[in-house]
Amino acid sequence: MLSLIPALQDLDAKARFSKRGRTSESDHFQQVSSKMLVSSDMVSKNERYSYGNLIAEANKGNAPSSIYVSALLHVVRHCSLCIKHARLTSQMDELDIPYVEEVGLRNASSNIWFRLPYARGDSWQHICLRLGRPGSMYWDVKINDQHFRDLWELQKGSSSTPWGSGVRIANTSDVDSHIRYDPDGVVLSYQSVESDSIKKLVADIQRLSNARMFALGMRKLLGVKADERQEEISANSDVKVPIGGKNAHEGADKLSELMRRAFRIEAVGLVSLWFSFGSGVLARFVVEWELGKEGCTMHVSPDQLWPHTKVCYILVLLC
C-alpha cells in the first residue's frame, strides 16, 4: 500500500539500506490488495513511516481516505489507558479520595488502589480500580469481601454459607445490572468514563456498604436456619451467667427469641434484604438501597398493612 504513495517511494528505497536491516518489510508492502485498504496493524509494524506522512499524503489525494480511520484507531488504542487514567484520577483528586498507582515501565497505571474517606476500621481499605484493555473505555472496580463471597456461593446453590439453607439470592434490578458477584467479592463494571464517574462509583459503593452492614446486622439479630442446632446447645448456658446479671440476660434472650420466632429472613441481595413476619407469612418486608436516594426504602406487603407501601428512612444499621 505504501509503495503506491509517490512521496513515500523514496523513503522506501532508502529504508532498504538502513542499519535496522528491515529489507524484508519492503516486499511485504508490495503484496497489498487493489482495494487500497490500510489497517492500523499494518502501519504500526513499520515505524519508519510516521502517521504524519500518511495523513499528509491523504490530504493531497495520494492515499485512500481509510488512512484517517486507521490513524484515529491507532491513537485511540494507544491513548485510551492514559485518557481513562487522567480523567478518573482527576475526579478522585477533586473528591479527596486517596489512591496508589501500580506504575508500569513507560506505561500508564493499569490498576489503581484507593480507599474511601468514610471507610471504618479495616473495612474495604483495599479497593482496586482496573482501567481495562487498550482501545476500550471499559473499566471496573473489584472489592474483596467475605460477605459478597458468601453471596456468590449462595447464588450457586451452596447451603454451607452463614446464611443457611432457607435463604435465597434476591433479584437485582436493571439499574444495578452493572454490579455482579465475584468469587472474591463484588465487581462494579462501567462502559465509559463520564464527568461524574467517580461520584457515581462512590454512591454505588456506599449503597453496597450500607446494605452489607444491614444484612449482617439482621442476620445477627434474627438468625438463620443453620443456627437452630446452636440454639439448642446454648439453651442451657444460662446457668453460667452471674447472678447479678441473670435477669438482664434472660430478658435479652427472651426478646431475641421472640424476634427469631416472629421474623424470618427470606432473601439477601447486593443492595436489598427480604424478611417476613409470622409463621404463615402475615407480612413481607423488603429493605433496599435504591439508586439516587438517601437512606433505604422499605416495601411492605400486603398494602393494607401500611398506608404507604414505600417509606423512606434514614439509614439505621443493626450492628
C-alpha positions in Angstrom: 0.0 0.0 0.0 2.7 2.5 1.0 4.5 1.8 -2.3 1.5 3.3 -4.1 2.1 6.6 -2.4 4.5 8.6 -4.6 6.0 10.8 -1.9 6.9 7.7 0.2 8.6 5.7 -2.6 12.0 7.4 -1.9 11.7 6.8 1.8 11.0 3.1 1.0 14.1 2.9 -1.2 16.4 4.5 1.5 15.0 2.3 4.2 16.2 -0.8 2.4 19.8 0.2 3.2 19.1 1.4 6.8 21.1 0.0 9.7 18.0 -1.8 11.0 18.2 -4.3 8.2 14.5 -4.5 7.6 14.8 -5.4 3.9 12.0 -7.9 4.1 9.4 -5.4 5.0 9.6 -3.6 1.6 8.4 -6.9 0.0 5.6 -7.1 2.5 4.2 -3.7 1.4 4.3 -4.7 -2.3 1.8 -7.5 -1.7 -1.3 -5.5 -1.0 -4.7 -5.8 -2.4 -6.0 -3.5 -5.1 -8.7 -2.2 -2.8 -6.2 0.1 -1.2 -7.3 -0.5 2.4 -4.8 0.1 5.2 -5.2 -1.4 8.7 -3.8 0.0 11.8 -1.8 -3.2 12.5 -0.1 -3.0 9.0 1.1 0.6 9.6 2.2 0.1 13.2 4.6 -2.6 12.1 6.6 -0.2 10.0 7.9 2.5 12.3 9.9 4.2 9.5 6.7 5.7 8.2 5.0 8.2 10.5 1.3 8.8 10.7 2.1 12.4 9.8 3.4 11.4 6.4 0.4 9.2 5.7 -2.1 11.9 6.7 -0.2 14.5 4.6 -0.4 12.2 1.5 -4.1 11.5 2.2 -4.7 15.2 2.3 -3.1 15.5 -1.2 -5.3 12.8 -2.5 -2.4 10.3 -2.9 -3.7 7.9 -0.3 -7.1 6.4 0.4 -9.4 8.0 3.0 -9.3 4.9 5.1 -5.9 6.1 6.4 -7.8 8.7 8.5 -9.7 6.0 10.3 -6.6 3.9 10.7 -4.7 6.7 12.3 -7.6 7.6 14.6 -8.0 4.0 15.7 -4.3 3.8 16.3 -4.3 6.9 18.5 -7.4 5.8 20.5 -6.0 2.3 21.1 -2.7 3.6 22.4 -4.0 6.5 24.4 -7.2 5.1 25.9 -5.5 3.9 29.1 -3.9 7.3 29.5 -7.2 9.1 28.9 -9.1 6.9 31.4 -6.3 7.2 33.9 -6.2 11.0 33.7 -10.0 11.5 33.9 -10.6 9.1 36.7 -7.7 10.2 38.9 -8.5 13.9 38.4 -12.0 13.1 39.7 -10.5 11.3 42.7 -8.4 14.4 43.5 -11.5 16.6 43.4 -13.3 14.3 45.9 -10.2 14.0 48.1 -10.0 10.2 47.6 -6.5 8.9 48.3 -5.2 6.4 45.8 -2.0 4.5 45.0 -1.0 3.5 41.4 0.6 0.4 40.1 3.1 2.1 37.8 4.5 0.0 34.9 7.6 0.7 32.9 6.9 3.6 30.5 3.2 2.8 30.7 0.2 4.3 32.5 -1.1 2.5 35.5 -3.4 -0.4 34.8 -4.6 -0.7 38.4 -5.4 2.0 40.9 -5.9 1.1 44.6 -7.9 3.5 46.7 -10.0 3.8 49.9 -13.0 5.9 50.7 -12.8 8.5 53.4 -15.9 7.1 55.2 -14.4 3.6 55.4 -14.4 2.3 59.0 -11.6 0.4 60.5 -10.2 -2.3 58.2 -13.4 -2.5 56.0 -12.7 -2.1 52.3 -9.4 -0.4 52.6 -8.1 -2.2 49.5 -10.4 -1.4 46.6 -9.0 -2.0 43.1 -9.9 0.1 40.1 -8.9 -1.6 36.9 -8.6 0.5 33.7 -9.3 -2.4 31.4 -7.8 -3.1 27.9 -6.3 -0.6 25.5 -8.7 0.6 22.9 -11.8 0.4 25.1 -13.4 2.8 27.6 -14.5 0.0 29.8 -13.3 0.0 33.4 -14.3 -1.7 36.6 -13.8 -1.8 40.4 -13.3 -5.0 42.4 -13.9 -5.3 46.1 -12.7 -8.3 48.0 -15.2 -9.0 50.8 -16.3 -12.1 52.7 -19.9 -11.1 52.8 -20.2 -11.0 49.0 -18.1 -14.1 48.7 -20.8 -15.9 50.7 -23.5 -14.5 48.4 -21.5 -15.8 45.4 -21.6 -19.3 47.0 -25.3 -18.8 47.9 -26.1 -17.9 44.3 -24.5 -21.2 43.1 -26.8 -23.1 45.4 -24.5 -23.7 48.3 -26.1 -24.4 51.7 -22.9 -24.2 53.7 -22.8 -20.4 53.9 -23.5 -18.5 57.1 -27.0 -17.8 55.6 -28.0 -21.4 55.9 -30.3 -23.3 53.6 -33.5 -21.3 53.9 -32.3 -18.0 52.4 -32.1 -17.3 48.6 -30.5 -14.6 46.5 -32.7 -11.6 45.9 -33.4 -10.4 42.4 -31.3 -7.5 41.2 -32.9 -4.5 39.4 -31.9 -3.4 35.9 -30.3 -0.2 37.2 -27.9 -2.4 39.2 -27.1 -4.8 36.3 -23.5 -3.3 36.2 -22.8 -4.9 39.7 -22.2 -8.6 39.9 -21.0 -11.2 42.4 -17.4 -12.4 42.2 -15.6 -15.4 43.7 -13.5 -12.9 45.7 -16.3 -10.4 46.5 -18.1 -8.0 44.1 -17.3 -6.2 40.8 -18.8 -2.9 39.6 -18.4 -2.5 35.8 -18.7 0.7 33.7 -18.7 1.0 29.9 -17.5 4.6 29.7 -15.8 7.4 31.6 -18.1 10.4 32.3 -17.5 13.7 34.1 -19.1 12.3 37.3 -18.0 8.6 37.0 -16.2 8.6 40.4 -19.1 10.3 42.1 -21.4 7.6 40.8 -18.9 4.9 41.8 -18.8 6.3 45.4 -22.6 6.3 45.5 -22.7 2.6 44.4 -20.1 1.6 46.9 -21.9 3.4 49.6 -25.1 1.6 48.8 -23.3 -1.8 48.8 -21.7 -1.0 52.1 -24.9 0.1 53.8 -26.8 -3.0 52.5 -24.0 -5.2 53.7 -23.9 -3.8 57.2 -27.8 -4.0 57.4 -27.9 -7.6 56.2 -25.2 -8.7 58.6 -26.9 -6.9 61.5 -30.3 -8.5 60.7 -28.7 -11.9 60.4 -27.1 -11.5 63.8 -30.5 -10.3 65.3 -32.9 -12.8 63.6 -30.5 -15.7 63.0 -30.9 -18.3 60.2 -31.9 -21.9 60.0 -28.3 -23.0 60.3 -28.3 -21.6 63.8 -31.1 -23.9 65.1 -28.7 -26.6 66.4 -26.5 -24.0 68.1 -29.6 -22.6 69.8 -30.3 -26.0 71.3 -26.8 -26.2 72.7 -26.9 -22.7 74.1 -30.3 -23.1 75.7 -28.8 -24.4 78.9 -26.0 -21.8 79.1 -28.0 -19.5 81.4 -26.8 -21.4 84.5 -23.3 -20.0 83.8 -24.5 -16.4 83.9 -23.5 -14.5 87.1 -26.4 -13.9 89.5 -26.1 -10.1 89.3 -26.7 -10.1 85.6 -29.0 -13.0 85.2 -32.3 -11.1 84.9 -30.9 -8.7 82.3 -29.5 -11.5 80.2 -32.7 -13.5 80.5 -34.7 -10.5 79.3 -32.5 -10.0 76.3 -32.5 -13.7 75.4 -36.3 -13.8 75.6 -36.6 -10.7 73.3 -34.2 -12.2 70.9 -36.1 -15.5 70.9 -39.3 -13.7 70.2 -37.8 -11.8 67.3 -36.3 -15.0 65.9 -39.7 -16.7 66.0 -41.7 -13.8 64.7 -39.4 -12.8 61.8 -37.5 -14.8 59.2 -35.0 -13.8 56.6 -36.1 -14.9 53.1 -33.6 -13.4 50.7 -30.5 -11.3 50.6 -29.1 -9.4 47.6 -26.5 -6.8 46.6 -28.5 -3.9 47.9 -31.6 -5.5 49.5 -32.8 -7.8 52.2 -36.2 -9.6 52.3 -37.8 -10.9 55.5 -41.2 -11.9 56.6 -43.4 -11.8 59.8 -45.4 -14.7 61.2 -45.3 -18.4 60.6 -47.9 -18.0 57.8 -46.2 -15.0 56.3 -48.7 -12.4 57.5 -46.5 -9.6 56.1 -43.4 -9.4 53.9 -40.8 -6.6 54.1 -38.2 -5.6 51.5 -35.5 -3.1 52.6 -33.3 -1.8 49.7 -30.9 0.9 48.9 -32.1 2.4 45.7 -30.0 4.4 43.2 -30.3 8.2 43.7 -32.0 8.0 47.1 -30.6 8.7 50.5 -31.1 6.1 53.2 -33.1 3.0 52.4 -36.6 2.2 51.2 -38.9 -0.3 52.9 -41.6 -2.0 50.9 -44.4 -3.7 52.9 -46.9 -6.1 51.5 -49.8 -6.6 51.5 -50.7 -3.0 51.1 -53.4 -3.0 53.8 -50.7 -3.3 56.5 -49.2 0.1 55.7 -50.8 3.3 54.4 -47.7 3.8 52.2 -46.0 0.8 50.8 -42.8 2.7 50.1 -41.5 4.6 53.1 -38.0 6.2 53.0 -36.0 6.0 56.2 -32.7 7.5 57.3 -30.3 4.6 57.5 -30.4 2.8 60.8 -27.9 -0.1 60.9 -28.3 -3.0 63.2 -24.9 -3.9 64.4 
